[in-house]
Amino acid sequence: MRDLEELKERLRAFVAERDWDQFHSPKNLSMALAVEAAELVELFQWLTEEESAAPDDSRRRRAAEEMADVLVYLVRLADRLDIDLLQAAGEKLRQNALKYPAERVRGQARKYDEY
């Protein structure tokens, strides 16, 4: 797949073929997204920093599957709410650049209201 628009169209077709749109309310999609994100988190729970940075092939494959699930639900949710994810991400990055000026936060993990 080349871009989010193609993924969105493929997901629409997949859902339509199964008559699942009736279940894809923003509430249900956001809940499913949270579940899939939690499954991704679970893969790294209790690992050390070093272990999490170098997962074995099995854990890496499972992480890819969970990340794909997260992406699928996020794209479906954005489609249902008519949100352009790339535009929203660009705007959020612009806002974060203002909240976290590099010269003030470089090398620090503090939140914007802590400096």
C-alpha positions as CSV (number, residue, x, y, z in Angstrom):
1,M,0.0,0.0,0.0
2,R,1.2,3.4,-0.8
3,D,-0.6,5.8,1.5
4,L,-3.3,6.4,4.1
5,E,-5.9,7.2,1.4
6,E,-5.4,3.8,-0.2
7,L,-5.6,2.1,3.1
8,K,-8.8,4.0,4.0
9,E,-10.4,2.9,0.7
10,R,-9.4,-0.7,1.2
11,L,-10.8,-0.7,4.7
12,R,-14.0,0.8,3.5
13,A,-14.4,-2.0,0.9
14,F,-13.4,-4.7,3.5
15,V,-16.0,-3.4,6.0
16,A,-18.7,-3.0,3.3
17,E,-18.2,-6.6,2.1
18,R,-18.9,-7.8,5.6
19,D,-21.7,-5.3,6.5
20,W,-19.7,-4.2,9.5
21,D,-20.2,-0.4,9.1
22,Q,-23.1,-0.7,11.4
23,F,-20.7,-1.6,14.2
24,H,-18.0,1.0,13.4
25,S,-19.3,3.9,15.5
26,P,-16.6,6.3,16.8
27,K,-17.3,4.9,20.3
28,N,-16.7,1.3,19.2
29,L,-13.7,2.1,17.0
30,S,-12.0,4.1,19.7
31,M,-12.6,1.3,22.2
32,A,-11.2,-1.2,19.8
33,L,-8.2,1.1,19.2
34,A,-7.5,1.2,22.9
35,V,-7.7,-2.5,23.2
36,E,-5.2,-3.0,20.4
37,A,-2.9,-0.4,21.8
38,A,-3.0,-2.3,25.1
39,E,-2.1,-5.5,23.4
40,L,0.9,-3.8,21.9
41,V,1.9,-2.5,25.3
42,E,1.6,-5.9,26.8
43,L,4.3,-7.3,24.4
44,F,6.8,-5.0,26.1
45,Q,5.5,-5.1,29.6
46,W,8.2,-6.2,32.1
47,L,11.0,-6.1,29.6
48,T,14.1,-4.0,30.3
49,E,14.9,-1.0,28.2
50,E,17.5,-3.0,26.4
51,E,15.2,-6.0,25.8
52,S,12.4,-3.7,24.4
53,A,14.9,-2.1,22.0
54,A,16.0,-5.4,20.5
55,P,13.0,-7.8,20.4
56,D,13.4,-11.3,19.1
57,D,11.8,-12.2,15.8
58,S,8.6,-13.5,17.3
59,R,8.0,-10.5,19.5
60,R,8.8,-8.2,16.6
61,R,6.3,-10.0,14.3
62,R,3.6,-9.8,17.0
63,A,4.4,-6.1,17.6
64,A,4.0,-5.5,13.8
65,E,0.6,-7.2,13.9
66,E,-0.6,-5.2,16.9
67,M,0.7,-1.9,15.3
68,A,-1.2,-2.8,12.2
69,D,-4.4,-3.3,14.2
70,V,-3.9,0.1,15.9
71,L,-3.4,1.7,12.5
72,V,-6.4,0.0,11.0
73,Y,-8.7,1.2,13.8
74,L,-7.2,4.7,13.8
75,V,-7.7,5.1,10.0
76,R,-11.3,3.8,10.3
77,L,-12.0,6.2,13.2
78,A,-10.6,9.1,11.2
79,D,-12.7,8.1,8.2
80,R,-15.9,8.0,10.3
81,L,-15.1,11.4,11.8
82,D,-13.9,12.9,8.5
83,I,-10.5,13.8,9.9
84,D,-7.4,14.0,7.7
85,L,-4.8,12.2,9.8
86,L,-1.8,13.6,8.0
87,Q,-3.1,17.1,8.3
88,A,-4.0,16.6,12.0
89,A,-0.5,15.1,12.6
90,G,1.1,18.0,10.9
91,E,-0.9,20.5,13.0
92,K,0.0,18.6,16.2
93,L,3.7,18.6,15.3
94,R,3.4,22.4,14.8
95,Q,1.7,22.8,18.2
96,N,4.3,20.6,19.9
97,A,7.2,22.6,18.4
98,L,5.7,25.7,20.1
99,K,5.1,23.9,23.4
100,Y,8.5,22.2,23.4
101,P,11.1,24.5,21.9
102,A,14.3,22.5,21.1
103,E,16.6,25.0,22.8
104,R,14.6,24.6,26.1
105,V,13.9,20.9,26.2
106,R,16.8,19.2,24.4
107,G,17.7,16.0,26.3
108,Q,14.9,16.4,28.8
109,A,11.7,14.4,29.2
110,R,9.8,16.9,31.2
111,K,6.3,18.0,30.2
112,Y,5.8,21.5,28.8
113,D,4.4,22.9,32.1
114,E,7.4,21.7,34.1
115,Y,10.0,24.1,32.6
